[in-house]
Amino acid sequence: MGKKLLLAALLSTVAFSDNILVKIQKNIPYVIVNDSGQKVKIMRIQDTGHMLTDDYAKTSRPCPPFCIQPIRPIDGVKTIAELELLDFIKNKVATHKGILVDARLPDFYKVETIPGAINIPFTIVQTKSQKIKDALFKALGAKKKADGSYDFSNAKEIAAFCNGLWCGQSPAFIRGIIKEGYPKEKIYYYRSGMQGWKLLGLTTVVHKANEAK
C-alpha cells in the first residue's frame, strides 16, 4: 500500500510539472523551500500577460543615493543571478549550511521578500554595540575569540540581496561583515535583488517571523 501511495504521489508531481507553462528551466518547474516553518514552492507566475505594476516597475530613481551598483561591489565576493540563488536556496539554505540574507530595512522585508530569507538590516553591521555584533556573528556561525576577534572557520555561507541593481543596502552589509573578518569566499551577492526576482515572476512571501534584531 505504501509503494502504491508513493507511486501515486510521484505521478501526481510529474503531471503537475507537465501542466506548468512557465518553468524556471526546462527541467525545473519549481524549487521548494522552508519559510518560517512552512513549505513554499518557488515558481514563476503562470500568467504570460503579467506585468509589474508596483514600485519595482520604476526604471529611474535619483542617484545619489539610488545609483547602479558595480557587478562586484567587493573584490573576492562572487556575484550571482537567479539560477545560482535558487541552487543556493535548495542546497545550502535547506541543509542549514547557508543563510539567505535580506539586507534591507525591516519595513521593506515585512512587505515582501524572497522565500527562505531572514532579515539582517545592513544597519546592524554598522552598530557600535559589541553585544549586537557578537549576537549577529554567533547567529552566522562564528565564534568569539579571547582577543575579541571572531573565528569564522565554521561560519555559514551567505547570499545577500536588497531591492535591485540600484540598491546599496546589501553591498553595505557585505562590506560590514568583511570588515570584521568574514571570509569573502563564503559570501555571494545577488545583485538583481527584489526587482530582478519579481521581473522573472518568481514567488515572494510576506512574513515577519525571521527578523534579526
C-alpha positions as a printed NumPy array, in Angstrom:
array([[  0.   ,   0.   ,   0.   ],
       [  2.858,   2.344,   0.878],
       [  4.515,   1.799,  -2.523],
       [  1.226,   2.485,  -4.311],
       [  0.785,   5.776,  -2.44 ],
       [  4.361,   6.799,  -3.223],
       [  3.88 ,   5.971,  -6.905],
       [  0.645,   7.939,  -6.986],
       [  2.37 ,  10.934,  -5.393],
       [  5.22 ,  10.79 ,  -7.91 ],
       [  2.822,  10.535, -10.829],
       [  0.85 ,  13.452,  -9.443],
       [  4.024,  15.552,  -9.205],
       [  5.003,  14.681, -12.771],
       [  1.508,  15.554, -14.021],
       [  1.605,  18.863, -12.154],
       [  5.028,  19.653, -13.605],
       [  3.803,  18.945, -17.129],
       [  0.988,  21.45 , -16.636],
       [  3.375,  24.279, -15.739],
       [  3.639,  26.581, -18.733],
       [  6.245,  28.989, -17.347],
       [  9.031,  26.95 , -15.769],
       [ 12.243,  28.132, -14.159],
       [ 14.213,  25.993, -16.598],
       [ 13.122,  23.249, -18.965],
       [ 13.581,  20.539, -16.316],
       [ 12.992,  22.712, -13.232],
       [  9.322,  23.638, -12.768],
       [  9.796,  24.878,  -9.19 ],
       [ 12.002,  24.782,  -6.084],
       [ 10.635,  24.04 ,  -2.61 ],
       [ 11.984,  25.931,   0.413],
       [ 11.113,  26.062,   4.109],
       [  9.989,  29.549,   5.059],
       [  9.051,  30.235,   8.676],
       [  8.18 ,  26.563,   9.135],
       [  6.026,  26.413,   6.009],
       [  6.949,  24.732,   2.744],
       [  6.843,  27.275,  -0.057],
       [  7.015,  26.396,  -3.739],
       [  9.143,  28.922,  -5.622],
       [  7.881,  29.097,  -9.184],
       [  7.147,  31.685, -11.829],
       [  3.814,  33.435, -12.315],
       [  1.848,  31.423, -14.865],
       [  0.006,  34.361, -16.403],
       [  2.064,  35.106, -19.545],
       [  0.437,  38.514, -19.774],
       [  1.5  ,  39.541, -16.259],
       [  3.381,  42.838, -15.878],
       [  4.966,  44.587, -12.917],
       [  2.76 ,  47.363, -11.577],
       [  4.256,  48.107,  -8.148],
       [  7.319,  50.142,  -7.136],
       [  9.595,  47.656,  -8.892],
       [  8.145,  48.757, -12.238],
       [ 10.084,  52.025, -11.841],
       [ 13.09 ,  52.454, -14.116],
       [ 14.548,  55.671, -12.711],
       [ 15.386,  56.764,  -9.194],
       [ 17.503,  59.736,  -8.083],
       [ 21.237,  58.992,  -7.939],
       [ 22.568,  59.529,  -5.363],
       [ 21.529,  57.592,  -3.373],
       [ 19.977,  55.076,  -5.794],
       [ 22.983,  54.572,  -8.059],
       [ 23.661,  51.487, -10.212],
       [ 25.83 ,  49.037,  -8.303],
       [ 29.004,  47.572,  -9.83 ],
       [ 28.956,  43.913, -10.813],
       [ 31.404,  43.227,  -7.964],
       [ 30.926,  45.585,  -5.015],
       [ 33.88 ,  43.971,  -3.251],
       [ 36.774,  42.082,  -4.847],
       [ 36.654,  38.42 ,  -3.875],
       [ 32.868,  38.27 ,  -3.397],
       [ 31.039,  36.274,  -6.074],
       [ 28.059,  37.905,  -7.782],
       [ 25.233,  35.509,  -8.636],
       [ 21.981,  35.549, -10.588],
       [ 18.644,  33.8  , -10.141],
       [ 19.613,  30.224, -11.035],
       [ 22.618,  30.319,  -8.734],
       [ 20.466,  31.788,  -5.954],
       [ 17.85 ,  29.056,  -6.401],
       [ 20.63 ,  26.478,  -6.213],
       [ 21.881,  28.155,  -3.025],
       [ 18.377,  28.044,  -1.516],
       [ 17.924,  24.395,  -2.483],
       [ 21.352,  23.084,  -1.466],
       [ 22.63 ,  25.477,   1.198],
       [ 19.657,  27.065,   2.963],
       [ 17.697,  23.79 ,   3.004],
       [ 20.641,  21.943,   4.595],
       [ 21.421,  24.75 ,   7.08 ],
       [ 24.842,  25.284,   5.506],
       [ 23.893,  28.685,   4.184],
       [ 21.791,  31.721,   5.06 ],
       [ 19.806,  33.858,   2.632],
       [ 20.03 ,  37.425,   3.929],
       [ 17.575,  40.172,   3.067],
       [ 19.795,  43.14 ,   3.972],
       [ 17.062,  45.751,   3.541],
       [ 15.496,  47.769,   6.323],
       [ 12.693,  45.9  ,   8.161],
       [  9.835,  47.852,   6.541],
       [ 10.83 ,  46.54 ,   3.12 ],
       [ 11.237,  42.99 ,   4.402],
       [  7.812,  42.979,   6.034],
       [  6.073,  43.967,   2.807],
       [  7.644,  41.279,   0.616],
       [ 10.746,  39.111,   0.413],
       [ 12.261,  36.02 ,  -1.192],
       [ 11.142,  32.721,   0.402],
       [ 13.62 ,  31.407,   2.953],
       [ 15.24 ,  34.795,   3.621],
       [ 15.904,  36.229,   7.059],
       [ 16.129,  39.95 ,   7.66 ],
       [ 19.503,  41.27 ,   8.787],
       [ 19.327,  45.001,   8.022],
       [ 22.597,  46.467,   6.752],
       [ 22.452,  48.975,   9.609],
       [ 23.112,  46.198,  12.142],
       [ 26.689,  45.722,  10.939],
       [ 27.226,  49.462,  11.344],
       [ 26.278,  49.425,  15.023],
       [ 28.77 ,  50.378,  17.717],
       [ 27.189,  47.885,  20.113],
       [ 29.57 ,  44.986,  20.625],
       [ 26.758,  42.94 ,  22.142],
       [ 24.697,  43.216,  18.961],
       [ 27.696,  42.377,  16.773],
       [ 28.528,  39.338,  18.899],
       [ 24.928,  38.085,  18.625],
       [ 24.929,  38.653,  14.868],
       [ 28.134,  36.741,  14.162],
       [ 27.15 ,  33.964,  16.531],
       [ 23.94 ,  33.537,  14.511],
       [ 26.071,  33.335,  11.369],
       [ 28.172,  30.525,  12.85 ],
       [ 31.224,  32.48 ,  14.027],
       [ 32.868,  32.159,  17.455],
       [ 34.194,  34.978,  19.597],
       [ 37.876,  34.566,  20.433],
       [ 39.635,  35.62 ,  23.622],
       [ 41.274,  38.589,  21.893],
       [ 37.864,  39.949,  20.848],
       [ 38.087,  38.923,  17.194],
       [ 35.973,  36.207,  15.558],
       [ 36.761,  32.711,  14.385],
       [ 34.953,  32.288,  11.05 ],
       [ 36.195,  28.776,  10.258],
       [ 32.7  ,  27.324,  10.781],
       [ 30.759,  30.373,   9.607],
       [ 27.898,  29.72 ,   7.225],
       [ 27.836,  30.699,   3.576],
       [ 25.772,  33.81 ,   2.938],
       [ 23.815,  35.046,  -0.074],
       [ 22.755,  38.676,   0.384],
       [ 20.309,  40.806,  -1.594],
       [ 18.361,  44.045,  -1.382],
       [ 15.999,  45.937,  -3.716],
       [ 17.812,  45.729,  -7.022],
       [ 20.67 ,  46.858,  -9.234],
       [ 20.28 ,  50.39 ,  -7.88 ],
       [ 20.23 ,  49.437,  -4.186],
       [ 23.299,  49.768,  -1.982],
       [ 21.963,  48.074,   1.151],
       [ 23.291,  44.546,   0.555],
       [ 26.713,  45.82 ,  -0.628],
       [ 26.872,  47.837,   2.614],
       [ 26.002,  44.702,   4.593],
       [ 28.672,  42.691,   2.782],
       [ 31.32 ,  45.354,   3.345],
       [ 30.351,  45.496,   7.021],
       [ 30.812,  41.783,   7.733],
       [ 34.024,  41.624,   5.687],
       [ 35.41 ,  44.469,   7.797],
       [ 35.002,  42.185,  10.812],
       [ 36.87 ,  39.374,   9.032],
       [ 34.092,  37.358,   7.399],
       [ 35.649,  35.221,   4.625],
       [ 34.899,  36.664,   1.19 ],
       [ 34.73 ,  33.189,  -0.334],
       [ 31.704,  32.434,   1.873],
       [ 29.701,  35.418,   0.602],
       [ 27.511,  35.714,  -2.506],
       [ 25.891,  38.885,  -3.816],
       [ 22.537,  38.604,  -5.605],
       [ 22.822,  41.891,  -7.477],
       [ 19.414,  41.881,  -9.215],
       [ 17.636,  41.745,  -5.868],
       [ 13.883,  42.024,  -5.467],
       [ 13.353,  43.879,  -8.741],
       [ 15.124,  41.194, -10.771],
       [ 13.375,  38.414,  -8.858],
       [  9.953,  39.926,  -9.495],
       [ 10.76 ,  40.725, -13.112],
       [ 11.022,  36.971, -13.697],
       [  7.715,  36.379, -11.896],
       [  9.29 ,  34.327,  -9.098],
       [  7.432,  33.615,  -5.852],
       [  7.619,  36.112,  -2.993],
       [  6.285,  35.901,   0.565],
       [  5.134,  38.206,   3.325],
       [  6.309,  37.259,   6.786],
       [  7.608,  38.821,   9.968],
       [  8.937,  35.82 ,  11.865],
       [ 12.614,  35.741,  10.916],
       [ 13.807,  39.25 ,  11.711],
       [ 17.257,  39.77 ,  13.23 ],
       [ 17.083,  42.483,  15.867]])
